[in-house]
Amino acid sequence: MINKICVTGAGTMGSGIALCAAQNGFDTILFDTNETVLTNAQIGINKNLDTLLEKNKITELDKSSILQRLVFTNRIEDCVAPLIIEAIVEKPEIKISLFNQLSTINEPSTIFASNTSSLSINLLQKGIPNPERVAGLHFFNPAQIMKLVEVVKAENTSNEVINTLMQLCITLKKTPVLCIDAPGFIVNRVARHYYLEAMKLVELELATIETVDEIMEASGFKMGPFKLMDLIGNDINLAVTTSLYEAFNHEHRFEPSILQINKVKNNELGRKTGKGFYDYTK
């Protein structure tokens, strides 16, 4: 039974997942080794709750209860729970190392779920004890708002774990979609060209960033591709594209854009750095 959730990685995605869990009644641990990131997550979660309070979507009592269910920590020994969701850097060796550390202080039945948007869950399983308890649990940004969650089943993932995660998503008021492990799962494989073709239009000087976003939003998309990349983080978006490009043997349709490569080189990652395709420092 899942009665507590530990989220590792207190960036935008991790803090959103933690907030979602606490909002829906789960005792929640949010872990990060970087104290600044952890402090920013705490500030961000308070701001989100204040916004909900201003809109009369929660009461002062609700806010207090949610915050009481949240523990912020930089101590890995605090990360003990029936479910651990990692939302750290998109490097398999780092994810595997973290899960292996956590496996020594948790029960063999603890479920390890990766929020990776593109890395192979099969690959992660191979380096972790009790691989049957390893799965993908891919939330979308902002995690506390977006309804879709991809539940990813790898070769060794048990049906019991998948059923538990599917039910968990429903408890979190999410819409779970079961995916079999494959490059990009479903959403990122389909959506990759939303970003890549948009950047190609700008590279070829056929349209401006602003025009592409305006047209796509007018067509019914909630956010244009460039605004969305800035929200996700250009480093994360580029990492996903690169992962798919490599997984599909450098197929041209997945080739990363030089436009985004340069943004990442210049540390223009989007909202989190104050500048990306747009300037957020004004």
N, C-alpha and C positions, 0 to 999 in steps of 0.2 A: 504493500500500500504506500502510495506517495503522499506523505504529509509534510515533507520539507524538501525544498529545492535549493541546490547550490549552483550559482552561476559564476563561472570563472571568466574574468575579463570584464572590466567596468567601463569600456568604451560606450559609444552610442548604442550599439546593438545589445551588449550585455546589460547595461543599465535599463534599457527598455524591456528586456525579457524579465529582469528582476522586478521591475515595477509591475508588470503584467501579473506575475506570480503572486506578489503581495496583495495586489488589488483583488485577486480572486481567492483570498483566504489562506494562502500557503505561507508558512514560515519560510523566510528566504534569506540566504546568505549570498552576499555579493563580494567576491574576492578579486583583488588585483595587487600585484607587488608594487605598483607605482602609486605612492600616496597622493600625488597630485591628481592623477586620473580618478582615484577613488573619491577624493574630495569634490572634484568636478561632477562626478556621478551623483553624489549626494545633493549637491546644489541643483543639478538638473532635475532630479526626481522631485525635489521640493517645489521647483518652479512649475513642473507639470501638474502637480497636485494643486498648487495655488490657482492655476488656470482652470482646472476642473471645478474648484471651489467658487471662483468668480462666475462661472457659467451655471452654477447651481446643479452640477452633475454629481457632486459629493457634498457631504456636510463636514463641519469641523471635526466631528466625532469620527467620521469615515477616514479623514486624513490622518488623525491621530492613531487610529487602529492600523492603518496601512503602514505607517512609519514604525510602529511597535513591532510589526512582523518582519521588518528589514534589519539585517545586521551587516554592517560594512566592515571588512577586515582585510589586512594585508598578511595575515598569518595562515599559511597553507594548512596547518594542523586544525584550523577551524572548519575546514571544508569537508564536513562529514554529513551525508544525507543519502536518502534512498535514490535520489536522482541528481546527477551532476551534468549541467549543460555548459560546454565550453564555447566561449565566443572570443577566442584570442587570435593572434596573428595566423594568417593562412599559410603555415608551413607545417607539413606533416610531421617532421621530426620533433618539433616543439610541442605539438598537440599530443603525440604519442608519449613524449617524456613527461608531460603534465599528468596524463591519465595514469601512467605507471607510478608516479609519485603518489597520486591519490588512491590508487589501488591498495597501497600498503596501510592506509589508515581507514579504509572503508570495507564494508562487507563484500564478499564475492558476488552477492546479488545486486549490489548497487548498479544502477543503469548509467552508462556513460553515453551521453548524447552530444554529438558535434553539431554546432550551428554552421559548419562550413557550407559555402554556397557552391563549391566546385570540386573540392578534393574528394578522392575516392574513399568511401567508408570501408571498402574491402581492404584498402591499403592500411588504414588506421587499425582495423581489427587484427591484422597480422602481427602487430607489435604490442598488443595489449592482452594481459591474462583474461581468461573467461570471455573470449570474443563474442560469444552469443549474447552478451548484454550490451554490446556496442551498436549504436544506430545513429542515423542522422536526424536532426530536428531543426530544420531550416526555417527560421522566422524571417519576416521581411520588415524593412525599416519604414516608419518607426514601429518597433515590435509591440508596443503597448496599444497601438491603434489598428495596424493592418491585420486582417482576419486570417489570411492564408498561412498555413504552415505545411511544409513538405516533410513528411515522415519517411525517412529513407531506410529501406531494408537492404542489407548487404548479405553476402553469401551465408555467413554464420549467425546472423541475427535471429534470435528465437521468435516464434510467433507470439509467445507470451509478452515479450518486451514490446513488440509492435502493437499489440492490443492495448497494453498499458499506456503507451505514448499516444495512441489515437484517442483513448478515453481522456487522457490528461488534457489534450488540446481542446476537447469539447468542454471540459471543466473550466479551462481558461477562456472560454467563449470564442474559440478560434474554429476555423474550418480546416480540418486535417485532410491532406491528400496523400495517399500512399504511393511512394515511388520506389522502383527498383534501382539500385545504385548504378549510375551511368554518368558520363561526363556532363556536368551542368544540370543534372537531374532533369526537371521539366522546364521550370520557369526560366532559369538562366540560359538554357540552350535555345529556347524560343526567343527570349528578350534580348539576347546578345546583339542582334542586328538593329534593335531599336536604338542602341547606342552607336554601334559601328557605322551604320549607314548615315546617321545624323552627322557624325564627325567627318565622314567622307564628303558629304555635301559642303561642309564648311572648308575642308581642305582644298576642294576643287573650286572654291569661291562661287558656288552656285547659290548659296544662301548664307545668312549670318546666324550666329548662335541664337540671337534673340528671335529672329524670324522662325527658325525651326521650332523653338519652344512654343512660340505663340500659336503657330499653326497646329501643332500636335495637341496643345491644350484646348484649342478651339474645336478640335476633332473629337474631344471627349476624354482625352487622357488627363488625369489629375495633375500630373507634372510633366513638363517637357523633358527630353532626354538629358539636356545639359544641367538643368536644375536638379534632376534626379541623381545624376552622377556626383554633383557637388554635395548632395545630402548623404549619399552612400559613402562618399570618399573616393577620390580619383585613384588613390593607391589600391584600395580594395577592388574597385571596378576593373582596374588594369590587371590586377592579380588574377581575377576570375577569367578575363579574356585570355590572358597568357596561358592559364591552365587548360582552357578549352583548345586553344591553338596547338598546344603540345599534345593533348590527348587525341586530337584528330590529325596528327602527323603533319602539322603546319599547313593545313588546308587554308587556302587564301581567304575564304569567307569569314574565318575567325582571326585573321591577322590583326594584332593590336594597332591602334592608330598612333601615328607620330605626334598628333595633336595632344593626346592624353599622356603619352610617354614623356613629352617635354613638360607638361604640367607637373607630373610626379617628380621629375628631375629638379624642378624649381621649387618643390615643396608647396605647390599650389594645389592642395588636396581637396579644397572645397570649404564647407562651413566650419569644419574643425580647425582649419588654419587661417580662416578669415578671408581667404581668396582661393578661387578655383577658376571655373569658366566665368563666374561672376565675382564681384567684390563685395564682401560682407562686413567690411570695416567701416563703411560710411555710416 
